[in-house]
Amino acid sequence: HSIFRGRPRKLCAATAAYEESVRDYRGYIEGEGWRHGVAHGADWLMQLSLNPALERAQYDRILAAVAAQVVPEGGHAYVFGEPGRLAQPVMYTAKRGLLSDAEWEAWFVALEAKVGKLKRDDYANWLARRHDLMAFFTSLYLTADQSEDAGIKKLKPAIVAALKQVP
């Protein structure tokens, strides 16, 4: 932890900015290997979320970066485990117990809004966005359901309510 002392704000800001900037949604490329920027950025956010020196503002920044990629613009459907990787920093944020139930519920509702309304001429993109959100919520639910941590378990009702609202 000593390398993080005095730097959590800068590291968090840089990591969140990277995650939000990813627009290359490729996963594994034959002959090249893993591109997987969204998942690798989520892993970086997860590592940062474990740092006890982080304050509420840094956790809010982590959640904003995750939210930026849960339902990517352009209707890209995740197929390389990205929703599960994006769920991890959310779970470690919940473990800290800094957000109220109402704040979590509002965060989930904002994610649901990213799916948008179904339009006949945009069905494939809408379906991909819905798929990504459902995969993310399902990853969160499974972790919350199986966790022994009170902060993580506390998310379960909000996740269930969010799942029921997905169009």
N, C-alpha and C positions, 0 to 999 in steps of 0.2 A: 503493500500500500504506500510505501514511502515515495514512489515515483509519482503518485497522484496528489500528494500533499501540495496544496496551493494551486493546483491546476484543474480541479474538477469542472469549473465553469468553462474554461477554454476547451478542454477535451470533449465535454458534453456538447458544446456549441458546434465544434468541428464535426463530431460524429453525427449529430442530428442533421446538420447541413448536408453532409455526404448522403445520408439515407434519403433525405427529401429530394436530392438531385438525381438519383438513379433513374434512368430512363431506358437502360439496356436490360431487358427482362429475360435475356437468355439464361439458361441454366448450364447444362453440360453440353459442350461442343466437341463432337468427335474430332480427334486430332489436335485439339487445343486444350481441352480440360474444362474446368469449371470457370464460368464467368460470374454468375450467381451474386451480383452486387447487392440485391435486396436482402438475401439471406445473410451474406457476410456482414452487411451493415447492421442487420438485426442482432447478429452475434456480438458485434462490437457494442451496441446499445445494451445488450444483456450484461456484458462484462462490466460496463460502466455502472449499471443499475445495482450491482453488488457492492459498490464502493460506499462505505459508511460515511464518507465525508460529503456526499451529495446532499443538497438541500432541496426543499420542495420545488423551487424554480427549475432545478435541473431535471427533476422527475417529470415536471410538466413539459419540459422540452423533449424529453425522451418519448412521452406519450404523443406529442404532436408529430414527431418524426415517424413513429409507428403508424399513426393515423394517415399520414401522407401516402403510405404504401399498402395499406390493407386492401384498398379498392383502387388499384392504379387507373389512371386516366387511359382512355383509349381501349378499354375492354380487354386487356390482357388477362388470360386465365392462367393462374399459377398451377404448375404441375410438378415442381421440384421441391415440395415441402416448405415453401416460403411461409404459408400461414402459421405453421407450427413454430417456425423460427421467430416470426414477428410476435407471437404470443409470449415468448419467454421474458423479454424485458417488461412486458405488462404485468406478468405474474410477480416478478421481483419488485416492481413498483408497488403492487398491492400488498406484498409482504411487509413493506415499510409502514403501512397503515396511515399514510398521510392524507389520503383523499376520503371524503365522506361518501356515504351511499348515494346521495343526490349527485355528487360530482361524477361518480362512476356511471350512473344512469345517464347523465347528460352526455358523457363521452361516448357511450354506446349508441345513443340516439343520433348523435352527429355522424357516426360511422354509417348507420342505416341510411341516412339521407344521401350518402354518396352513391348508393345503388341507383337512386332516381326512379322515376316513373317509367313503366314499360311503354315503349313506342313501337309501333308496328315496323317502321323502317329501321329500327336500331336493335332488334331483338337479340342478335348474337352478342353485341357489346353489353347489353343489359344483363343477359344470362351469365356472361363471364364475370361481371361485377358482383352479381348475386352469388355465384359459385365461390368467389374469393372471400366474400363476407361470411358466408355460411361455413366455409372451411376454417376461417379465423375464429369465429364464435365457437365452433365445435372443439377446436384445439383448446381454447380457454376453458370451456365447460369441462372437458375431460380432466384437465389439470386441476381445476377447482374442486371437482367431484372427488378426486383421489387424494388430494392434499390433506395433510394433517395440520398445516399452518392456518391459524385463525384468520389472518389477513387475506390469504388466498381463498379460503373457504367462504369468506364473507362476500366475495364477488358472485358466487353461484346464483343467488336470486336475480341479480341484475343481468347476468348473462342469459338466464332462462327467459326473462322478460324480453330481452333484445332478440333472442332467437324467435320468439313468438311473433315479433313485429316485422321480421324480414318478409318482404313481399314475395 
